Amino acid sequence: MSQENGRAVTTGPGPGPVCAAAPAPACPGSGPEAGPGAGAGAVRRGRPRSEAADQAIFDAVVGLLESGVPLTDLSIEKIARTAGVGKATIYRRWAGKEELLIELLRSVEPPDPVLPGTSVRDDLVRLLESLRQRGLVKRTSALLHNVFSQMQSYPKLWEAYHHTVIEPRRRMGLDAIRRGMERGELRADLDVELVNDLFVGPLLLRTVIRPGAPLSPDLPEEIVDAVLEGLRPRA
């Protein structure tokens, strides 16, 4: 275990570094006081979270998945037993295994981008570069490949991941496009959702449908410039 940016990181065999205390927004109802049925307004109290316990729990999940345990068979009891902690230790951190898995995934994925807000082009290039980086990580992370390949058989986890991770990222792109329309950088007569799909679609195609397609560093700029050419306001 080593230290990176103040977080404990496991190195060695496995899916890659897994941060023990990822700076990811918690799911509703999570926190040390959260447990089964805890409300969204739960307040963090009591002793500070132990990074060693966090790491042991994350390592236990990764180990169980690598040993062939399906996501649907992964239980809090099994995770706690493997990590050498009590179930209450896990429930003080996450309301259930879906929240635990989402935080684990977020600790492996690149962080969400901060858009500069200087122009629609700058915002969209930054956003697409973030998607490109995630695509590269998914190609090299055994953990991400394992979990995402099982998502279809675990609708509850997919729904939680979509609500907690994907939807906020999508709203970020929609907001950037709306700002571009308001500033006159984009045609305002088009559907915002459609415009977002035009920008994001090529990268999703190369990361999901064609996972072996090139993800070159200049791809985000190429996509944004090509789409902007057809979306600039008409004279």
KAFEN-V399739 format. One record per backbone hydrogen bond with DSSP energy under -1.0 kcal/mol. NH is the residue of the N-H (numbers start at 1). CO is the residue of the C=O. E is the energy in kcal/mol with one decimal. If there is no record, write none. Layout:
nh/co/e
NH/CO/E
NH/CO/E
This chain:
nh/co/e
2/9/-2.3
4/7/-2.3
7/4/-1.8
9/2/-2.5
20/8/-2.2
24/22/-2.1
30/27/-2.0
31/93/-1.1
34/31/-1.8
38/35/-2.6
42/39/-1.4
54/50/-2.4
55/51/-2.7
56/52/-2.3
57/53/-2.3
58/54/-2.7
59/55/-3.0
60/56/-1.8
61/57/-2.1
62/58/-2.5
63/59/-2.7
64/60/-2.5
65/61/-2.5
66/62/-2.6
67/63/-1.5
68/65/-1.4
69/64/-2.3
74/71/-1.1
79/75/-2.6
80/76/-2.9
81/77/-2.3
82/78/-2.1
83/79/-2.5
84/80/-1.4
85/80/-2.1
90/86/-1.0
91/87/-2.5
92/88/-1.7
93/90/-1.4
94/90/-2.8
100/96/-1.7
101/97/-2.8
102/98/-2.3
103/99/-2.2
104/100/-2.1
105/101/-2.5
106/102/-2.4
107/103/-1.6
109/105/-2.3
123/119/-2.4
124/120/-2.5
125/121/-2.5
126/122/-2.1
127/123/-2.3
128/124/-2.8
129/125/-2.2
130/126/-1.7
131/127/-1.7
132/128/-2.4
133/129/-2.4
134/130/-2.1
135/131/-2.2
136/132/-2.1
137/133/-2.2
138/134/-2.5
139/135/-1.2
141/137/-1.9
145/141/-2.3
146/142/-2.4
147/143/-2.8
148/144/-2.7
149/145/-1.6
153/150/-1.1
154/151/-1.8
158/154/-2.0
159/155/-2.8
160/156/-1.9
161/157/-2.8
162/158/-2.7
163/159/-2.3
164/160/-2.4
165/161/-2.8
166/161/-1.5
167/162/-3.1
169/165/-1.3
170/166/-2.4
171/167/-2.5
172/168/-1.5
173/169/-1.6
174/170/-2.3
175/171/-2.5
176/172/-1.8
177/173/-2.1
178/174/-2.4
179/175/-2.3
180/176/-1.9
181/177/-2.2
182/178/-2.5
183/179/-2.0
184/181/-1.0
185/180/-2.6
186/180/-1.2
187/231/-2.7
195/191/-2.3
196/192/-2.4
197/193/-2.2
198/194/-2.0
199/195/-1.5
200/196/-2.7
201/197/-2.7
204/200/-2.1
205/201/-2.6
206/202/-1.7
207/203/-1.5
208/204/-2.4
210/205/-3.0
213/210/-2.4
219/216/-1.8
222/218/-2.0
223/219/-2.6
224/220/-2.5
225/221/-2.6
226/222/-1.9
227/223/-2.5
228/224/-2.7
229/225/-1.4
232/228/-1.3
